[in-house]
Amino acid sequence: MPMKIFIFIASIILLISCSKEKPEYQLKPKEDPYKIYKEAYEAFEKGDYFFAQKKFLEVELKVEKVEVAAKASIMASYSLYSINFYDEALENLNKYLKKYPANKDTIYAEYLIAIIFFEQIQDETKDVEPINKAKAKIDYFLRKYPDNEYALDLKFKNDLIINQLAAKELYIAKYYISVQKWIPAINRLKVILEKYDQTIFVEEALYRLVEINYFIGLKKEAKKYASILGYNYNSSEWHEQSYKILNKDYKLLTKEKIKKKDNLIKKIMNKVKFR
């Protein structure tokens, strides 16, 4: 038999024998999602939030029980929030609310969304948009869950936001004052009086209105705001400063002069007492 034919036949026999052999597949053992959850929670407790969120999201995909999946999702969101991955945390929280609308932790999810927006607020010199967004989220929560345990915290944060908005108006007003644009400055200061009258910036806003109106010759208006400042904040520094604007010869009393004045009053009162 020629060598070429022999090699050909041998090759065919080898191929046939190989095709009859069953391939061996090594199946990976199915991972237990509860074991992964435990691993994620241990990392969470140690403060390894990056690893924890990765594992919690893995649990959500693998576990069949809805309650456990929802819990894993909210834990992943909090882990992302803890490492300041705000966008990723918000994305996951919004997915959570759509996927598990009846879950018991939905209120906490909405609270955490409000907190994330609040923590992204910058100071009054920066853009006002983050402040407005945070206030909208907090107002929404307070309307929906006014008596919830998280409402007290958000009410406090809402007060801080209102002060921040007032500070923003005052900051802009001061800018207009620096470039001598009196009308826009007055309008900004009036916003503080009308919308943020419970904030700590009302006193300075009133003083600035006294200052501007006196400077541009509207002395009647200046006296009006000075009287409001004196009536509501008689002992404040801003009231004393406004009094100095309207009374150029006015000198602030020192503590010693005040004490002497009080002693004099007491002496007079002692003399007129009925014996």
Sine and cosine of phi, psi and omega as CSV:
sin_phi,cos_phi,sin_psi,cos_psi,sin_omega,cos_omega
0.00,0.00,0.78,-0.63,0.00,-1.00
-0.87,0.50,0.53,-0.85,-0.07,-1.00
-0.86,0.50,-0.62,0.78,-0.05,-1.00
-0.90,0.44,-0.65,0.76,-0.01,-1.00
-0.93,0.38,-0.64,0.76,-0.01,-1.00
-0.88,0.48,-0.71,0.71,0.00,-1.00
-0.90,0.44,-0.63,0.78,-0.02,-1.00
-0.89,0.45,-0.73,0.68,-0.01,-1.00
-0.91,0.42,-0.65,0.76,0.00,-1.00
-0.89,0.45,-0.59,0.81,0.00,-1.00
-0.92,0.38,-0.65,0.76,0.00,-1.00
-0.90,0.43,-0.69,0.73,0.02,-1.00
-0.88,0.48,-0.63,0.77,-0.01,-1.00
-0.91,0.41,-0.66,0.76,0.00,-1.00
-0.91,0.41,-0.65,0.76,0.00,-1.00
-0.91,0.42,-0.68,0.74,-0.03,-1.00
-0.92,0.39,-0.58,0.81,0.02,-1.00
-0.94,0.35,-0.60,0.80,-0.04,-1.00
-0.93,0.36,-0.42,0.91,0.00,-1.00
-0.98,0.19,-0.36,0.93,0.01,-1.00
-0.96,0.27,0.75,-0.66,0.00,-1.00
-0.98,0.20,0.77,-0.64,0.03,-1.00
-0.92,0.38,0.57,-0.82,-0.01,-1.00
-0.98,-0.17,0.84,-0.54,0.04,-1.00
-0.94,-0.35,0.75,-0.66,0.03,-1.00
-0.99,-0.15,0.99,-0.17,-0.01,-1.00
-0.97,0.24,0.75,-0.67,0.06,-1.00
-0.96,0.28,0.64,-0.77,0.03,-1.00
-0.91,0.42,0.64,-0.77,-0.02,-1.00
-0.91,0.41,0.79,-0.61,-0.05,-1.00
-0.97,0.24,0.64,-0.77,0.02,-1.00
-0.99,0.14,0.90,-0.43,-0.04,-1.00
-0.89,0.46,-0.49,0.87,0.01,-1.00
-0.94,0.34,-0.54,0.84,0.07,-1.00
-0.93,0.38,-0.64,0.77,0.03,-1.00
-0.91,0.41,-0.64,0.77,0.02,-1.00
-0.87,0.50,-0.68,0.73,0.02,-1.00
-0.88,0.47,-0.67,0.75,0.02,-1.00
-0.89,0.45,-0.67,0.74,0.01,-1.00
-0.90,0.43,-0.68,0.74,-0.05,-1.00
-0.93,0.38,-0.60,0.80,0.05,-1.00
-0.89,0.45,-0.66,0.75,0.06,-1.00
-0.91,0.41,-0.62,0.78,0.02,-1.00
-0.87,0.49,-0.73,0.69,-0.01,-1.00
-0.90,0.43,-0.48,0.88,0.03,-1.00
-0.99,0.14,-0.14,0.99,-0.02,-1.00
1.00,0.02,0.16,0.99,0.05,-1.00
-1.00,0.03,0.96,0.30,-0.15,-0.99
-0.94,0.34,-0.50,0.86,-0.01,-1.00
-0.90,0.43,-0.74,0.67,0.03,-1.00
-0.93,0.38,-0.62,0.78,-0.03,-1.00
-0.88,0.48,-0.73,0.68,-0.04,-1.00
-0.90,0.44,-0.57,0.82,0.04,-1.00
-0.89,0.45,-0.69,0.73,-0.02,-1.00
-0.96,0.29,-0.62,0.79,0.03,-1.00
-0.89,0.46,-0.65,0.76,0.04,-1.00
-0.92,0.40,-0.56,0.83,0.06,-1.00
-0.91,0.42,-0.65,0.76,0.04,-1.00
-0.88,0.47,-0.70,0.71,-0.03,-1.00
-0.84,0.54,-0.60,0.80,0.00,-1.00
-0.96,0.28,-0.49,0.87,-0.16,-0.99
-0.98,-0.19,-0.46,0.89,-0.07,-1.00
-0.98,0.18,0.58,-0.82,-0.03,-1.00
-1.00,-0.03,-0.48,0.88,-0.03,-1.00
-0.96,0.26,0.84,-0.55,-0.11,-0.99
-0.89,0.46,-0.66,0.75,-0.04,-1.00
-0.88,0.48,-0.63,0.77,0.01,-1.00
-0.95,0.33,-0.65,0.76,0.02,-1.00
-0.88,0.47,-0.68,0.73,0.01,-1.00
-0.90,0.43,-0.66,0.75,0.02,-1.00
-0.90,0.43,-0.66,0.75,0.02,-1.00
-0.89,0.45,-0.62,0.78,-0.01,-1.00
-0.91,0.42,-0.70,0.72,-0.02,-1.00
-0.94,0.35,-0.57,0.82,0.05,-1.00
-0.93,0.38,-0.60,0.80,0.06,-1.00
-0.90,0.44,-0.66,0.76,0.01,-1.00
-0.89,0.46,-0.70,0.71,0.00,-1.00
-0.91,0.41,-0.60,0.80,0.03,-1.00
-0.90,0.44,-0.66,0.75,0.04,-1.00
-0.90,0.43,-0.66,0.75,0.04,-1.00
-0.88,0.47,-0.63,0.78,-0.07,-1.00
-0.92,0.40,-0.41,0.91,0.04,-1.00
-0.97,-0.26,0.33,0.95,0.07,-1.00
0.89,0.45,0.44,0.90,0.14,-0.99
-1.00,0.06,0.93,0.36,-0.16,-0.99
-0.89,0.45,-0.71,0.70,-0.03,-1.00
-0.89,0.46,-0.69,0.72,0.00,-1.00
-0.92,0.40,-0.63,0.78,0.02,-1.00
-0.90,0.43,-0.69,0.73,0.02,-1.00
-0.90,0.44,-0.67,0.75,0.03,-1.00
-0.87,0.50,-0.70,0.71,-0.03,-1.00
-0.93,0.36,-0.60,0.80,0.02,-1.00
-0.91,0.41,-0.65,0.76,0.03,-1.00
-0.91,0.40,-0.61,0.79,0.09,-1.00
-0.90,0.43,-0.65,0.76,0.01,-1.00
-0.86,0.51,-0.72,0.69,-0.04,-1.00
-0.90,0.43,-0.54,0.84,0.04,-1.00
-0.97,0.23,-0.61,0.79,-0.10,-0.99
-0.99,0.13,-0.55,0.83,-0.06,-1.00
-0.79,-0.61,0.87,0.49,-0.10,-0.99
-0.91,0.42,-0.39,0.92,-0.03,-1.00
-0.99,-0.14,0.04,1.00,-0.05,-1.00
-0.94,0.33,0.49,-0.87,-0.07,-1.00
-0.92,0.39,-0.35,0.94,-0.05,-1.00
-1.00,-0.05,0.18,0.98,-0.01,-1.00
-0.89,0.45,-0.58,0.81,0.02,-1.00
-0.89,0.45,-0.68,0.73,0.03,-1.00
-0.90,0.43,-0.60,0.80,0.01,-1.00
-0.88,0.48,-0.69,0.72,0.01,-1.00
-0.94,0.35,-0.57,0.82,0.09,-1.00
-0.89,0.45,-0.69,0.72,-0.02,-1.00
-0.91,0.41,-0.58,0.81,0.07,-1.00
-0.87,0.49,-0.71,0.70,0.02,-1.00
-0.88,0.47,-0.65,0.76,0.01,-1.00
-0.90,0.43,-0.67,0.74,-0.01,-1.00
-0.88,0.48,-0.69,0.73,0.04,-1.00
-0.91,0.41,-0.62,0.78,0.00,-1.00
-0.90,0.45,-0.67,0.74,-0.06,-1.00
-0.95,0.31,-0.17,0.99,0.04,-1.00
-0.99,-0.10,0.09,1.00,0.05,-1.00
-0.95,0.32,0.71,-0.70,0.07,-1.00
-0.97,-0.25,-0.04,-1.00,-0.05,-1.00
-0.96,0.30,0.09,-1.00,-0.14,-0.99
-0.92,0.40,-0.24,0.97,0.00,-1.00
-0.99,0.14,-0.19,0.98,-0.05,-1.00
-0.99,-0.12,-0.10,-1.00,-0.04,-1.00
-0.86,0.50,0.65,-0.76,-0.04,-1.00
-0.99,0.12,-0.23,0.97,-0.07,-1.00
-0.84,0.54,-0.73,0.68,0.05,-1.00
-0.86,0.52,-0.56,0.83,0.03,-1.00
-0.91,0.42,-0.72,0.69,0.00,-1.00
-0.90,0.44,-0.63,0.77,0.02,-1.00
-0.90,0.43,-0.70,0.72,0.01,-1.00
-0.89,0.45,-0.68,0.73,0.00,-1.00
-0.90,0.44,-0.64,0.77,0.01,-1.00
-0.89,0.46,-0.67,0.74,0.00,-1.00
-0.92,0.39,-0.66,0.75,0.00,-1.00
-0.93,0.38,-0.69,0.73,0.03,-1.00
-0.87,0.49,-0.65,0.76,0.03,-1.00
-0.87,0.49,-0.72,0.70,-0.01,-1.00
-0.90,0.44,-0.70,0.71,-0.04,-1.00
-0.91,0.40,-0.54,0.84,0.07,-1.00
-0.94,0.33,-0.64,0.77,-0.08,-1.00
-0.98,0.18,-0.61,0.79,-0.05,-1.00
-0.76,-0.65,0.91,0.41,-0.10,-1.00
-0.91,0.42,-0.45,0.89,-0.07,-1.00
-0.96,-0.28,0.15,0.99,-0.01,-1.00
-0.95,0.30,0.40,-0.92,-0.03,-1.00
-0.89,0.46,-0.46,0.89,0.01,-1.00
-0.99,0.17,-0.25,0.97,-0.08,-1.00
-0.89,0.45,-0.61,0.79,-0.02,-1.00
-0.87,0.50,-0.69,0.72,0.02,-1.00
-0.90,0.44,-0.67,0.74,-0.03,-1.00
-0.95,0.31,-0.48,0.88,0.09,-1.00
-0.90,0.43,-0.67,0.74,0.05,-1.00
-0.88,0.47,-0.70,0.71,0.01,-1.00
-0.92,0.39,-0.53,0.85,0.04,-1.00
-0.91,0.41,-0.62,0.78,0.07,-1.00
-0.89,0.46,-0.63,0.78,0.04,-1.00
-0.90,0.43,-0.62,0.78,0.02,-1.00
-0.91,0.42,-0.68,0.73,0.01,-1.00
-0.87,0.49,-0.66,0.75,0.08,-1.00
-0.89,0.47,-0.61,0.79,0.01,-1.00
-0.92,0.40,-0.65,0.76,0.02,-1.00
-0.91,0.41,-0.63,0.77,0.06,-1.00
-0.90,0.43,-0.66,0.75,0.04,-1.00
-0.88,0.48,-0.60,0.80,0.03,-1.00
-0.89,0.46,-0.70,0.71,0.01,-1.00
-0.89,0.45,-0.66,0.75,0.00,-1.00
-0.92,0.39,-0.63,0.77,0.02,-1.00
-0.87,0.49,-0.70,0.71,0.01,-1.00
-0.93,0.38,-0.65,0.76,0.03,-1.00
-0.86,0.51,-0.68,0.73,0.01,-1.00
-0.90,0.43,-0.58,0.82,0.06,-1.00
-0.89,0.46,-0.73,0.69,0.01,-1.00
-0.89,0.46,-0.60,0.80,0.05,-1.00
-0.89,0.45,-0.64,0.77,-0.04,-1.00
-0.91,0.42,-0.46,0.89,0.01,-1.00
-0.97,-0.26,0.20,0.98,0.07,-1.00
0.86,0.50,0.64,0.77,0.14,-0.99
-0.98,-0.20,1.00,0.03,-0.22,-0.98
-0.95,0.32,-0.67,0.75,-0.06,-1.00
-0.90,0.44,-0.77,0.64,0.07,-1.00
-0.86,0.51,-0.59,0.81,0.02,-1.00
-0.90,0.43,-0.71,0.70,0.02,-1.00
-0.88,0.48,-0.67,0.74,-0.01,-1.00
-0.88,0.47,-0.67,0.74,0.02,-1.00
-0.91,0.42,-0.64,0.77,0.00,-1.00
-0.92,0.38,-0.58,0.82,0.04,-1.00
-0.93,0.38,-0.52,0.86,0.07,-1.00
-0.87,0.49,-0.64,0.77,0.02,-1.00
-0.89,0.47,-0.68,0.73,-0.01,-1.00
-0.92,0.38,-0.57,0.82,-0.08,-1.00
-1.00,0.07,-0.64,0.77,-0.11,-0.99
-0.97,-0.24,-0.46,0.89,-0.11,-0.99
-0.80,-0.59,0.72,0.69,-0.11,-0.99
-0.96,0.29,-0.15,0.99,0.04,-1.00
-0.99,-0.15,0.10,1.00,-0.05,-1.00
-1.00,-0.03,0.18,-0.98,-0.03,-1.00
-0.97,0.24,-0.08,1.00,-0.08,-1.00
-1.00,-0.09,-0.02,1.00,-0.02,-1.00
-0.89,0.45,-0.68,0.73,-0.04,-1.00
-0.86,0.52,-0.75,0.66,-0.01,-1.00
-0.92,0.38,-0.59,0.81,0.03,-1.00
-0.88,0.48,-0.68,0.73,0.04,-1.00
-0.90,0.45,-0.68,0.73,0.02,-1.00
-0.88,0.48,-0.69,0.72,0.00,-1.00
-0.89,0.45,-0.56,0.83,0.04,-1.00
-0.93,0.36,-0.60,0.80,0.10,-0.99
-0.88,0.47,-0.74,0.67,-0.05,-1.00
-0.86,0.50,-0.76,0.65,-0.06,-1.00
-0.92,0.39,-0.76,0.65,-0.06,-1.00
-0.89,0.45,-0.61,0.79,0.06,-1.00
-0.91,0.41,-0.65,0.76,-0.04,-1.00
-0.90,0.43,-0.62,0.78,-0.04,-1.00
-1.00,-0.02,0.12,0.99,0.12,-0.99
1.00,-0.05,0.08,1.00,0.03,-1.00
-1.00,-0.05,0.95,0.32,-0.12,-0.99
-0.93,0.36,-0.51,0.86,0.03,-1.00
-0.91,0.43,-0.69,0.73,0.04,-1.00
-0.91,0.42,-0.65,0.76,0.01,-1.00
-0.87,0.49,-0.69,0.73,0.02,-1.00
-0.91,0.41,-0.56,0.83,0.01,-1.00
-0.88,0.48,-0.74,0.67,-0.01,-1.00
-0.94,0.33,-0.52,0.85,0.05,-1.00
-0.92,0.40,-0.62,0.78,0.01,-1.00
-0.93,0.37,-0.60,0.80,0.06,-1.00
-0.90,0.44,-0.69,0.72,0.01,-1.00
-0.89,0.45,-0.67,0.74,-0.01,-1.00
-0.93,0.37,-0.60,0.80,-0.02,-1.00
-0.93,0.37,-0.65,0.76,-0.09,-1.00
-1.00,-0.04,-0.50,0.87,-0.09,-1.00
-0.71,-0.70,0.85,0.52,-0.15,-0.99
-0.88,0.48,-0.53,0.85,-0.08,-1.00
-0.98,-0.18,0.16,0.99,-0.08,-1.00
-0.99,0.12,0.36,-0.93,0.04,-1.00
-0.89,0.46,-0.62,0.79,-0.04,-1.00
-0.92,0.39,-0.56,0.83,0.05,-1.00
-0.91,0.41,-0.68,0.73,0.03,-1.00
-0.89,0.46,-0.64,0.76,0.01,-1.00
-0.92,0.40,-0.64,0.77,0.02,-1.00
-0.92,0.38,-0.58,0.81,0.04,-1.00
-0.90,0.43,-0.59,0.81,0.03,-1.00
-0.91,0.41,-0.54,0.84,0.02,-1.00
-0.92,0.40,-0.70,0.72,-0.06,-1.00
-0.99,0.17,-0.36,0.93,-0.02,-1.00
-0.77,-0.63,1.00,-0.07,-0.11,-0.99
-0.90,0.44,-0.46,0.89,-0.01,-1.00
-1.00,0.02,0.03,1.00,-0.04,-1.00
-0.96,0.30,0.74,-0.67,0.06,-1.00
-0.86,-0.51,0.74,-0.67,-0.01,-1.00
-0.92,0.39,0.70,-0.72,0.02,-1.00
-0.95,0.31,0.72,-0.70,0.11,-0.99
-0.98,0.19,0.19,-0.98,0.02,-1.00
-0.88,0.47,-0.58,0.81,-0.01,-1.00
-0.92,0.39,-0.65,0.76,0.01,-1.00
-0.92,0.39,-0.63,0.78,0.02,-1.00
-0.89,0.45,-0.66,0.75,0.00,-1.00
-0.90,0.43,-0.68,0.73,0.02,-1.00
-0.89,0.45,-0.63,0.78,0.00,-1.00
-0.91,0.42,-0.67,0.75,0.02,-1.00
-0.90,0.44,-0.66,0.75,0.01,-1.00
-0.90,0.43,-0.61,0.79,0.02,-1.00
-0.91,0.42,-0.67,0.75,0.01,-1.00
-0.89,0.45,-0.66,0.75,0.01,-1.00
-0.89,0.46,-0.66,0.76,0.02,-1.00
-0.89,0.46,-0.68,0.74,0.01,-1.00
-0.90,0.44,-0.68,0.74,-0.01,-1.00
-0.90,0.44,-0.61,0.79,0.01,-1.00
-0.91,0.42,-0.58,0.82,-0.02,-1.00
-0.94,0.34,-0.56,0.83,-0.07,-1.00
-1.00,-0.07,0.08,1.00,0.02,-1.00
-0.93,0.37,0.60,-0.80,0.07,-1.00
-0.96,0.27,0.73,-0.68,-0.02,-1.00
-0.99,-0.13,0.00,0.00,0.00,0.00
